[in-house]
Amino acid sequence: MRITDPRAIRALAHPLRLDLIDLLGRIGPATATTCAKHLDTSQASCSFHLRQLAKYGYVTEAEPSEDKRERLWQLTDHEQKWSRTEGGPAAMELERVFIEREAARMAAWTEARTSAAKAWQDAAFVSGVSVPLTPEELDAIGKEFMRLLEPYIARLSNLSLVPGDASSARIFLHGAPHAPLDT
């Protein structure tokens, strides 16, 4: 989903709404009560924020469960992209919140790493490199990373593709020019 409306971008720049989108992407359709249990918050808060996400098209009501009284929510798209140029200050705020959340996740993994299974400890990675690139080359690298992830992203829509020993893993990609050096 490509988001250009600053109001829709602003609606996403709330940590609980980002948590709800992440959670629904991981567990599939869920009620506000289920979301509240996973996110350690109130059902009323989750319900309010799910309705706000629905207002801007990020989530929709899923097929009713066996208990018709329950309201299940699902993602409309597993990927959200926002326009940095069209989104203005709202896009800048969303990126700031998004990056802070990703940094916190990376720090949390570093703290918890030793309690994870050895296979996950060995597979997890953090790396970085500074290379000379043109804007077009940086854009091509970002698109290539996303192309590499496509088969794994497809699993989100077809759970039969998920291997039995799979676990949810977070991949955060960032590419940007360095600030100019003082000469």
N, C-alpha and C positions, 0 to 999 in steps of 0.2 A: 504494500500500500504506500503510495507516494503522497505525502501530505504537503500542501502548499498554503492552506488557509491558516493565518496566524492564530485565529481562535482555536482551531483544532490542535495546532502545535502547542499552544498555551495549556490546553486541557490535558495534554499528555505530560507536561512538565511538572508532574506531582509524583513524589516518590511512591506513594501507595498505588497510584494508577499504573506506574511502571511495574511495580511488584505484581499487580493483578494480571497484567498482560503476560509477564514472564511465567507466572504460575499457571495460567490457563494454557499457555504454550507447552508446559511440561506435563500437566495432568489431564488436559482436555476439558470438556464441558464440566462445569461445577456450579454449585449454588453459592450464594453469598456466605452462607453459614460454613460451607466447606472451605472457602477461601479464607474466611476469618480464622478458622482453626489452624490452617497452614501458615498464615501470616501473623498470627498472634495479635489480632486486633478484633474490633467488634464487628458483629454481623451487620449492624446498622451502617457503620462506616463503609464496609465493603459494598453493601447494597447501594448506597449513595454514589460511590465512585464507579461502580459498574454501570449504573444508569448514565452517569456523565460520559463514560467511555462509549456507551451505546449511542448517545446523542451525537457524537462525532464519528460514528461508524467503525470504531475499533473493535467492538464486541457486538454480538447479537444474541437474541434468545435462541437456545438450542432446542432440538426436539424435546418435548416434555418427557419426564421420567415416568416410571410406573405410578409414582405418587404425583398426580396431576397438580397438586398444590405447590410443589417445588418449582422454582424458577431457575432453570439451568442457563448459564451463560457460556458462550464460546467465542473464540477469536474469529474475526472476519478474514484476517490475514496473519500469517506467522511472522511477517517482516514489516516493519514500519520504517520508512525513510522520510525525512523531512527536508524541505528545500531551505538551504542556508541563505540563499539570496532572496527568495520571496518571503521567507518567514520572519525576517527582521529580528527585532529584539526577542521575540518569543522563541525563535529557533536558537538564538544564542543561549537563552536560559535553559531550554531543553537540553542542549548539548552539555551545558555546565552540570546539570543534575545527572544526566546520563553518565558522564565521565566520573563524577564523584562516586556514583553507585558502582561503576566498574572497578575503580581504584579500591573501594572498600571490599569488594568481592575478592580481588587479587590478594589484598592484605589478609583477609579471613582465611583464604586457602593456605597462605604461607604459615599462618598460625596453626592450622589444623592438619597440615600435610603429613606429619609423622603419625597421625592416627588413622590415616587412609591405608587401604590395601597397597602393598608394594607395587603392584602392577600400575595402579593409578599414580603413585608417587613417581614412578619411572616415566610414565606417559605424559604427565603434566609438563608444561613448558612456559617459560617466560623468556623472551629474547627481544633484541632490538638491534638495529643497525642504521647508521647514517650513510646515505649514498647520494651522489649527485644525480638529480632527475629533473626532467622538464615536467610541467604540469600535465602534459598528455601522457607521459610515462607513468606518473603517479596514479593517474586515473586508470590506466590500463592495468596496473598492478592490483588496484582495488577490485576491479571487475574480474580479474583472474582469480583472486582469492575467493570471491563469491561463487564463481563457476566451480571451483574445487569443492565448495561446501554444498552445492546443489543436491547431490544424491542423499546427503545426510539431512538436509532441510526437508526433502521429500518424505522422509520418514515421519515427520510431524503430522502429515495428512494421511498417512497410511501406516498405522501401527503394526501391520503384519510384516513390514520391512525391517522392524527393529529386532536385532539379535537378542536372544534370551539373556545374555550376560551384559547387555548395554546399560549404561547409566547416563543420566543427563550430564552433559559437559558444556561449559560456557567457553565460547571463543570470542575474544574481543580483538578487533582489528582497528588500528589507527594509523593513518599516514598523513603527515602534514609537514610543510617546510619549517625549518628552524628559523628562529628570529635572526635577523642579520647580525653579524659580528661587528663590534666596534672596530674601526680600523685606525 
